[in-house]
Amino acid sequence: MLWKKKQEKILEPVDIRTGIDLLQEQIEAAQQLLDNRPVKSEDHESWNNRTHEYLLRIYGQRSPNLDTIVNAPGAAPAWLFMPDDAAENYEVASLEDKMLKLEQCVVALKRKAREDHVA
């Protein structure tokens, strides 16, 4: 039996304005997760996957933003048999941290857009 290589999606790069919009969409999606607690790990994972896809489109495969944001704490419980309330607090803290990082990316992209417009 031949193993087929999983076909990778080709993600088209986006312009700065679209990148800002995509990141703001993710920030809003994260806020909705936080507003409708408990944050389920499946929802957090789905949010992470979409965020990863958007960051790839904005910054490219080699960007340190991919690991810094998407792979920040929160992919799995910090320890085995973590109590449910501690796991929830962990998910919330992780999502809040990722939101902050995305907000910082938005600020940087807006600054770049202004610089490019002036130049």
Beta strands, then each sheet from edge to edge (+ up, - down):
end
